[in-house]
Amino acid sequence: MNTNRVNAAAGVLHAAMQQGKSLPQSLAYGLEAAGLLQSPESAAELDRLSRLAESLHQRVDHQREGKARWRARAELAEARVTELEAERGAVVADRDAQIIAWLGKKAREYGTSNRESRDKAEAVGRMADKLSRGAVRRPHEDGYVSPLHQDHTISHDLPEVSGG
Protein backbone atom coordinates (compact mmCIF):
# COMPACT_ATOMS: atom_id res chain seq x y z
CA MET A 1 0.00 0.00 0.00
CA ASN A 2 1.23 3.44 -0.94
CA THR A 3 0.36 5.83 1.89
CA ASN A 4 1.01 8.90 -0.27
CA ARG A 5 -1.67 7.80 -2.76
CA VAL A 6 -4.09 6.91 0.04
CA ASN A 7 -3.56 10.31 1.66
CA ALA A 8 -4.00 12.04 -1.70
CA ALA A 9 -7.25 10.13 -2.34
CA ALA A 10 -8.49 10.93 1.17
CA GLY A 11 -7.79 14.61 0.54
CA VAL A 12 -9.73 14.54 -2.76
CA LEU A 13 -12.67 12.73 -1.12
CA HIS A 14 -12.65 15.15 1.81
CA ALA A 15 -12.69 18.16 -0.57
CA ALA A 16 -15.58 16.60 -2.59
CA MET A 17 -17.57 15.96 0.58
CA GLN A 18 -17.03 19.57 1.71
CA GLN A 19 -18.54 20.63 -1.60
CA GLY A 20 -21.63 18.64 -0.65
CA LYS A 21 -21.00 15.62 -2.83
CA SER A 22 -21.98 12.40 -1.06
CA LEU A 23 -22.87 9.93 -3.82
CA PRO A 24 -20.15 7.35 -4.52
CA GLN A 25 -20.25 8.23 -8.22
CA SER A 26 -19.64 11.91 -7.46
CA LEU A 27 -16.73 11.00 -5.20
CA ALA A 28 -15.29 8.71 -7.90
CA TYR A 29 -15.47 11.60 -10.45
CA GLY A 30 -13.39 13.64 -8.03
CA LEU A 31 -10.78 10.90 -7.84
CA GLU A 32 -10.70 10.58 -11.63
CA ALA A 33 -10.38 14.34 -12.04
CA ALA A 34 -7.39 14.25 -9.67
CA GLY A 35 -5.85 11.46 -11.76
CA LEU A 36 -5.98 8.97 -8.92
CA LEU A 37 -8.05 6.28 -10.64
CA GLN A 38 -6.59 3.70 -12.99
CA SER A 39 -7.96 0.94 -15.19
CA PRO A 40 -7.96 -2.67 -13.92
CA GLU A 41 -5.39 -3.51 -16.61
CA SER A 42 -2.98 -0.78 -15.54
CA ALA A 43 -3.55 -1.73 -11.89
CA ALA A 44 -2.67 -5.36 -12.71
CA GLU A 45 0.39 -4.24 -14.69
CA LEU A 46 1.49 -2.01 -11.81
CA ASP A 47 1.05 -4.91 -9.37
CA ARG A 48 3.05 -7.28 -11.63
CA LEU A 49 5.83 -4.74 -12.04
CA SER A 50 5.91 -4.08 -8.29
CA ARG A 51 6.30 -7.81 -7.59
CA LEU A 52 9.02 -8.07 -10.25
CA ALA A 53 10.88 -5.12 -8.73
CA GLU A 54 10.66 -6.70 -5.28
CA SER A 55 11.96 -10.00 -6.67
CA LEU A 56 14.87 -8.21 -8.34
CA HIS A 57 15.68 -6.33 -5.12
CA GLN A 58 15.76 -9.64 -3.26
CA ARG A 59 18.08 -11.16 -5.87
CA VAL A 60 20.40 -8.16 -5.67
CA ASP A 61 20.42 -8.40 -1.87
CA HIS A 62 21.18 -12.13 -2.13
CA GLN A 63 24.06 -11.40 -4.53
CA ARG A 64 25.45 -8.75 -2.18
CA GLU A 65 25.27 -11.16 0.75
CA GLY A 66 27.03 -13.82 -1.33
CA LYS A 67 29.78 -11.39 -2.34
CA ALA A 68 30.18 -10.36 1.30
CA ARG A 69 30.51 -14.02 2.35
CA TRP A 70 33.14 -14.68 -0.35
CA ARG A 71 34.98 -11.48 0.55
CA ALA A 72 35.06 -12.58 4.21
CA ARG A 73 36.35 -16.02 3.19
CA ALA A 74 39.03 -14.43 1.01
CA GLU A 75 40.13 -12.21 3.90
CA LEU A 76 40.34 -15.25 6.20
CA ALA A 77 42.37 -17.12 3.59
CA GLU A 78 44.73 -14.15 3.15
CA ALA A 79 45.18 -13.92 6.91
CA ARG A 80 45.96 -17.65 7.06
CA VAL A 81 48.48 -17.32 4.23
CA THR A 82 50.17 -14.49 6.15
CA GLU A 83 50.29 -16.67 9.28
CA LEU A 84 51.73 -19.61 7.35
CA GLU A 85 54.34 -17.43 5.66
CA ALA A 86 55.41 -16.05 9.05
CA GLU A 87 55.54 -19.57 10.47
CA ARG A 88 57.55 -20.76 7.46
CA GLY A 89 59.96 -17.85 7.93
CA ALA A 90 60.47 -18.81 11.57
CA VAL A 91 61.01 -22.48 10.67
CA VAL A 92 63.48 -21.56 7.91
CA ALA A 93 65.35 -19.20 10.24
CA ASP A 94 65.55 -21.93 12.90
CA ARG A 95 66.72 -24.47 10.32
CA ASP A 96 69.35 -22.07 8.99
CA ALA A 97 70.58 -21.35 12.52
CA GLN A 98 70.96 -25.09 13.12
CA ILE A 99 72.82 -25.56 9.82
CA ILE A 100 75.13 -22.61 10.58
CA ALA A 101 75.86 -23.97 14.05
CA TRP A 102 76.57 -27.41 12.60
CA LEU A 103 78.87 -25.97 9.91
CA GLY A 104 80.72 -23.98 12.58
CA LYS A 105 81.15 -27.15 14.61
CA LYS A 106 82.43 -29.01 11.54
CA ALA A 107 84.87 -26.22 10.76
CA ARG A 108 86.27 -26.47 14.28
CA GLU A 109 86.47 -30.28 14.02
CA TYR A 110 88.67 -30.06 10.92
CA GLY A 111 91.16 -28.05 12.92
CA THR A 112 94.32 -26.47 11.54
CA SER A 113 96.82 -29.30 11.82
CA ASN A 114 97.53 -29.64 8.11
CA ARG A 115 96.82 -27.74 4.90
CA GLU A 116 93.93 -30.01 3.76
CA SER A 117 92.19 -29.71 7.11
CA ARG A 118 92.69 -25.92 7.11
CA ASP A 119 91.22 -25.71 3.57
CA LYS A 120 88.20 -27.81 4.56
CA ALA A 121 87.67 -25.79 7.73
CA GLU A 122 87.97 -22.54 5.78
CA ALA A 123 85.49 -23.73 3.11
CA VAL A 124 82.97 -24.85 5.72
CA GLY A 125 83.45 -21.58 7.61
CA ARG A 126 82.83 -19.57 4.41
CA MET A 127 79.64 -21.57 3.78
CA ALA A 128 78.43 -20.86 7.32
CA ASP A 129 79.21 -17.16 6.83
CA LYS A 130 77.31 -17.07 3.53
CA LEU A 131 74.30 -18.79 5.07
CA SER A 132 74.30 -16.38 8.01
CA ARG A 133 74.27 -13.39 5.61
CA GLY A 134 71.55 -14.91 3.41
CA ALA A 135 73.94 -15.07 0.46
CA VAL A 136 72.97 -18.65 -0.47
CA ARG A 137 70.04 -18.91 -2.85
CA ARG A 138 67.71 -21.81 -2.22
CA PRO A 139 66.87 -24.13 -5.16
CA HIS A 140 64.04 -22.80 -7.35
CA GLU A 141 63.86 -19.61 -5.26
CA ASP A 142 63.74 -17.48 -8.40
CA GLY A 143 61.44 -19.86 -10.27
CA TYR A 144 64.17 -21.09 -12.62
CA VAL A 145 64.52 -24.84 -13.00
CA SER A 146 67.62 -26.12 -14.72
CA PRO A 147 67.04 -28.54 -17.58
CA LEU A 148 69.60 -30.76 -15.86
CA HIS A 149 67.61 -30.86 -12.61
CA GLN A 150 65.89 -34.14 -11.77
CA ASP A 151 63.53 -34.57 -8.84
CA HIS A 152 63.30 -38.33 -9.17
CA THR A 153 66.01 -39.86 -7.01
CA ILE A 154 64.09 -42.86 -5.73
CA SER A 155 65.97 -46.09 -6.39
CA HIS A 156 63.30 -47.59 -8.66
CA ASP A 157 63.70 -44.56 -10.98
CA LEU A 158 67.40 -45.19 -11.45
CA PRO A 159 68.70 -47.52 -14.17
CA GLU A 160 69.46 -51.05 -13.14
CA VAL A 161 73.11 -52.00 -12.75
CA SER A 162 73.93 -55.37 -14.18
CA GLY A 163 76.46 -57.35 -12.22
CA GLY A 164 78.62 -59.00 -14.80
C-alpha positions, -999 to 999 in steps of 0.1 A, spaced: 0 0 0 12 34 -9 4 58 19 10 89 -3 -17 78 -28 -41 69 0 -36 103 17 -40 120 -17 -73 101 -23 -85 109 12 -78 146 5 -97 145 -28 -127 127 -11 -127 152 18 -127 182 -6 -156 166 -26 -176 160 6 -170 196 17 -185 206 -16 -216 186 -7 -210 156 -28 -220 124 -11 -229 99 -38 -201 73 -45 -202 82 -82 -196 119 -75 -167 110 -52 -153 87 -79 -155 116 -104 -134 136 -80 -108 109 -78 -107 106 -116 -104 143 -120 -74 143 -97 -58 115 -118 -60 90 -89 -80 63 -106 -66 37 -130 -80 9 -152 -80 -27 -139 -54 -35 -166 -30 -8 -155 -36 -17 -119 -27 -54 -127 4 -42 -147 15 -20 -118 11 -49 -94 30 -73 -116 58 -47 -120 59 -41 -83 63 -78 -76 90 -81 -102 109 -51 -87 107 -67 -53 120 -100 -67 149 -82 -83 157 -63 -51 158 -96 -33 181 -112 -59 204 -82 -57 204 -84 -19 212 -121 -21 241 -114 -45 254 -87 -22 253 -112 7 270 -138 -13 298 -114 -23 302 -104 13 305 -140 23 331 -147 -4 350 -115 6 351 -126 42 363 -160 32 390 -144 10 401 -122 39 403 -152 62 424 -171 36 447 -142 32 452 -139 69 460 -177 71 485 -173 42 502 -145 62 503 -167 93 517 -196 73 543 -174 57 554 -160 90 555 -196 105 575 -208 75 600 -178 79 605 -188 116 610 -225 107 635 -216 79 654 -192 102 656 -219 129 667 -245 103 694 -221 90 706 -214 125 710 -251 131 728 -256 98 751 -226 106 759 -240 141 766 -274 126 789 -260 99 807 -240 126 812 -271 146 824 -290 115 849 -262 108 863 -265 143 865 -303 140 887 -301 109 912 -280 129 943 -265 115 968 -293 118 975 -296 81 968 -277 49 939 -300 38 922 -297 71 927 -259 71 912 -257 36 882 -278 46 877 -258 77 880 -225 58 855 -237 31 830 -249 57 834 -216 76 828 -196 44 796 -216 38 784 -209 73 792 -172 68 773 -171 35 743 -188 51 743 -164 80 743 -134 56 715 -149 34 739 -151 5 730 -186 -5 700 -189 -29 677 -218 -22 669 -241 -52 640 -228 -73 639 -196 -53 637 -175 -84 614 -199 -103 642 -211 -126 645 -248 -130 676 -261 -147 670 -285 -176 696 -308 -159 676 -309 -126 659 -341 -118 635 -346 -88 633 -383 -92 660 -399 -70 641 -429 -57 660 -461 -64 633 -476 -87 637 -446 -110 674 -452 -115 687 -475 -142 695 -511 -131 731 -520 -127 739 -554 -142 765 -573 -122 786 -590 -148 
